[in-house]
Amino acid sequence: MAILHDYEDRLIRLLPPNAQHVAEMLLARLSLAQMLEMRDNEEIDIRLLSEHNVHQEFWPKILRAVILAKVTYFDPSEFLDQSKVLFLVKLAVEAAGFSLSTPLPQVVAAVKTDYLRLTKWLIMMAQLLGKLRAANTK
């Protein structure tokens, strides 16, 4: 029996069907670190795209969708320190298409209708961040 974990898949669902399949394969196969390395090095998995008849122009959208999904896979936990929480939130905000200068409440307000999991995740991460900051000031 497979255990399903809730994650933000809206960007994946906006892709064409073949590209969705590639995104789901990447999500299952790669770690977040591997995805970020591919993004930063502008690596394209030509073989995977070719196997699924997906044009290279979709690669940035696929990678962005998979990064958002993978980031929201991380449950807010007090085992995460402040820097990790901030890093994950930064990745999510960027993957959702926002500038890092956009205040988090504004991001949440903008995504709350279409990105239900992301909205919930951002709120929980903001609450966790508040707890972590309060604990650090004691």
GINOR-V763401 format. One record per backbone hydrogen bond with DSSP energy under -1.0 kcal/mol. NH is the residue of the N-H (numbers start at 1). CO is the residue of the C=O. E is the energy in kcal/mol with one decimal. If there is no record, write none. Layout:
nh=NH co=CO e=E
nh=NH co=CO e=E
//
This chain:
nh=13 co=9 e=-2.5
nh=14 co=10 e=-1.2
nh=15 co=12 e=-1.4
nh=20 co=16 e=-2.4
nh=21 co=17 e=-2.0
nh=22 co=18 e=-1.8
nh=23 co=19 e=-2.5
nh=24 co=20 e=-2.6
nh=25 co=21 e=-2.1
nh=26 co=22 e=-2.5
nh=27 co=23 e=-2.6
nh=28 co=24 e=-1.8
nh=29 co=25 e=-2.0
nh=30 co=26 e=-2.8
nh=35 co=31 e=-2.1
nh=36 co=32 e=-2.6
nh=37 co=33 e=-2.1
nh=38 co=34 e=-2.3
nh=39 co=35 e=-2.5
nh=40 co=36 e=-3.0
nh=41 co=37 e=-2.4
nh=43 co=38 e=-2.4
nh=46 co=44 e=-1.7
nh=49 co=45 e=-2.2
nh=50 co=46 e=-2.8
nh=51 co=47 e=-2.7
nh=52 co=48 e=-1.3
nh=53 co=50 e=-1.4
nh=54 co=49 e=-2.8
nh=58 co=55 e=-2.0
nh=59 co=56 e=-1.7
nh=62 co=58 e=-2.7
nh=63 co=59 e=-3.0
nh=64 co=60 e=-2.3
nh=65 co=61 e=-2.4
nh=66 co=62 e=-2.5
nh=67 co=63 e=-2.5
nh=68 co=64 e=-2.2
nh=69 co=65 e=-2.2
nh=70 co=66 e=-2.9
nh=71 co=67 e=-2.7
nh=72 co=68 e=-2.0
nh=74 co=71 e=-1.6
nh=80 co=77 e=-2.0
nh=85 co=81 e=-2.3
nh=86 co=82 e=-2.5
nh=87 co=83 e=-2.2
nh=88 co=84 e=-2.6
nh=89 co=85 e=-2.5
nh=90 co=86 e=-2.5
nh=91 co=87 e=-2.4
nh=92 co=88 e=-2.3
nh=93 co=89 e=-2.8
nh=94 co=90 e=-2.5
nh=95 co=91 e=-2.7
nh=96 co=92 e=-2.0
nh=97 co=94 e=-1.6
nh=98 co=93 e=-2.4
nh=102 co=99 e=-1.7
nh=107 co=103 e=-1.8
nh=108 co=104 e=-2.8
nh=109 co=105 e=-2.3
nh=110 co=106 e=-1.9
nh=111 co=107 e=-1.9
nh=112 co=108 e=-1.4
nh=115 co=111 e=-3.0
nh=119 co=115 e=-2.6
nh=120 co=116 e=-2.2
nh=121 co=117 e=-2.8
nh=122 co=118 e=-3.1
nh=123 co=119 e=-2.1
nh=124 co=120 e=-2.3
nh=125 co=121 e=-2.7
nh=126 co=122 e=-2.5
nh=127 co=123 e=-2.2
nh=128 co=124 e=-2.4
nh=129 co=125 e=-2.7
nh=130 co=126 e=-2.1
nh=131 co=127 e=-2.1
nh=132 co=128 e=-2.8
nh=133 co=129 e=-2.6
nh=134 co=130 e=-2.3
nh=135 co=131 e=-2.4
nh=136 co=132 e=-1.7
nh=137 co=133 e=-1.0
//
